[in-house]
Amino acid sequence: MSPETLRVWQRRYDIDAAVKPGITTDTAEDNRRLRRENAELKKANEVLKAASVFFAKEPGRPRTK
C-alpha cells in the first residue's frame, strides 16, 4: 500500500469525523445520486414534451382550447 493511499484515507476519515472541513462521504454520495436522478428526470421530461407535441399534431383529434 502506498503512502498516498493512506494519506487519502486519513483525509477522508478526518472529514467524515468532522475533524476537518469538507464534504462528507455520505453527502458526496447523495449528491451523485441526486445528479443521476435529475438527469433521468430531465430525459423523461424531454420524452414527454416530444410525445405531447406529437399527439397534439395528430390529425382527426379535436383540439381543446
C-alpha positions as semicolon CSV with decimal commas, in nm:
position;residue;x (nm);y (nm);z (nm)
1;M;0,000;0,000;0,000
2;S;0,139;0,337;-0,094
3;P;0,175;0,630;0,147
4;E;-0,051;0,833;-0,083
5;T;-0,334;0,581;-0,035
6;L;-0,303;0,608;0,341
7;R;-0,294;0,987;0,321
8;V;-0,616;0,996;0,114
9;W;-0,788;0,755;0,353
10;Q;-0,683;0,960;0,655
11;R;-0,804;1,282;0,494
12;R;-1,141;1,118;0,414
13;Y;-1,168;0,986;0,770
14;D;-1,092;1,331;0,916
15;I;-1,361;1,492;0,701
16;D;-1,619;1,224;0,783
17;A;-1,538;1,257;1,155
18;A;-1,579;1,638;1,131
19;V;-1,218;1,691;1,238
20;K;-1,150;1,884;0,917
21;P;-1,391;2,081;0,697
22;G;-1,511;1,927;0,375
23;I;-1,787;1,730;0,210
24;T;-1,854;1,402;0,387
25;T;-1,869;1,071;0,205
26;D;-2,244;1,046;0,268
27;T;-2,309;1,394;0,130
28;A;-2,096;1,327;-0,176
29;E;-2,284;1,002;-0,243
30;D;-2,619;1,179;-0,201
31;N;-2,507;1,447;-0,446
32;R;-2,405;1,185;-0,705
33;R;-2,738;1,002;-0,661
34;L;-2,939;1,322;-0,694
35;R;-2,746;1,430;-1,005
36;R;-2,819;1,093;-1,169
37;E;-3,185;1,116;-1,071
38;N;-3,206;1,472;-1,202
39;A;-3,055;1,367;-1,537
40;E;-3,305;1,081;-1,568
41;L;-3,595;1,313;-1,490
42;K;-3,475;1,566;-1,748
43;K;-3,462;1,291;-2,012
44;A;-3,811;1,171;-1,918
45;N;-3,939;1,528;-1,933
46;E;-3,797;1,572;-2,285
47;V;-3,964;1,248;-2,398
48;L;-4,296;1,363;-2,252
49;K;-4,266;1,701;-2,422
50;A;-4,193;1,535;-2,757
51;A;-4,488;1,299;-2,713
52;S;-4,711;1,591;-2,622
53;V;-4,614;1,774;-2,941
54;F;-4,661;1,459;-3,147
55;F;-5,008;1,385;-3,013
56;A;-5,116;1,748;-3,034
57;K;-5,045;1,737;-3,410
58;E;-5,232;1,410;-3,463
59;P;-5,499;1,460;-3,732
60;G;-5,858;1,383;-3,652
61;R;-5,832;1,476;-3,288
62;P;-6,044;1,760;-3,165
63;R;-5,838;2,048;-3,035
64;T;-5,911;2,180;-2,693
65;K;-5,864;2,544;-2,615
